[in-house]
Amino acid sequence: MNVPINAKRLRATLPDVVERVRRGTRFTVIYRSRPAFQIVPVNAGEAPSAPPTDDSLYGAPPVGSSKDGRTSADHDTILYPR
């Protein structure tokens, strides 16, 4: 998962960001309203070891309906590969 974060928030929450990166989250750092760089796990070639349970969208109930004919489980599989 790629999460945008501005440089000011990155500085303020660095320990939390480091822990989330260790668990597989990727961050795109926004500086002066533009993407500046990405923070990725050292083992970026490997899949995250556990599902991103700290992501509020991971466990969110479905809303609306899909126009592509896929179920919410299909979308979860696409968004959160294991």
N, C-alpha and C positions, 0 to 999 in steps of 0.2 A: 504494500500500500504506500502511496506517495502523499505526504501531507505538506501543504504549504505552511511556512512559518516565517514571520518577519524577523529581521536581525535583532531588534530590541527584545522581542519575546524569547528568542533563542538564548540571548545573554542571561535573561532573567530565569529561565527554566532549564539551563544546561544539564544539570544532573538527571532530570526527568527525561530529557531528549536522549541522553546517552543510554539510559536504561531501555527506552523504547527502541532505539536503533539496535541494541544488542538482541532484542526480541524480533527484529526483522523489519521494523518500520523504516521507510525512507522519507527523508525530508527535503523539500526544495526551499532554500532560503531566499526570501524576497528582500532585496536591498534597493532603496529608492524606487519602489513600485515596480521593480523588474526582477525576474528570476536571476540570481547571481551564481549559485552553485547548489549541488546536492550533497546531502549527507547520507551515505549508504553503509550497511553493515560490512564488516571485513569479509565475511563469507557471502558476498552478494550473489555468487553463482549458485548458492544453495537456497532451497526454499526455507521459509521460517519454520522453526521447530514446533511451534504451537499456534493455534488460531489467535487472531488479535482480539482477545476478549475485552481489552481495555477500550476498543473502538466502539463508540456508542451505536454506530450503524450495524455492527456485526450481529448483534442480538435484537435489533429493532424489528417490530412486527411489520408485515407487508402493508403498503399503502397504495391505493389506487389499483389499476390493473395494467398488465403489460400488453403492449400492442404488437409484440413480436411472437406471441404464443408460448413463451417460456414461463415456467413456474418460478416462484421466489427461490426455491431450492436450486433451480438451474442457474439463476443469477448469482446466488451465493457461491456456487461452484466456479463460476467465471471470475467473480470478484475476489474470492478468497481461495485460490488453489491450495491444495495440501500436498 
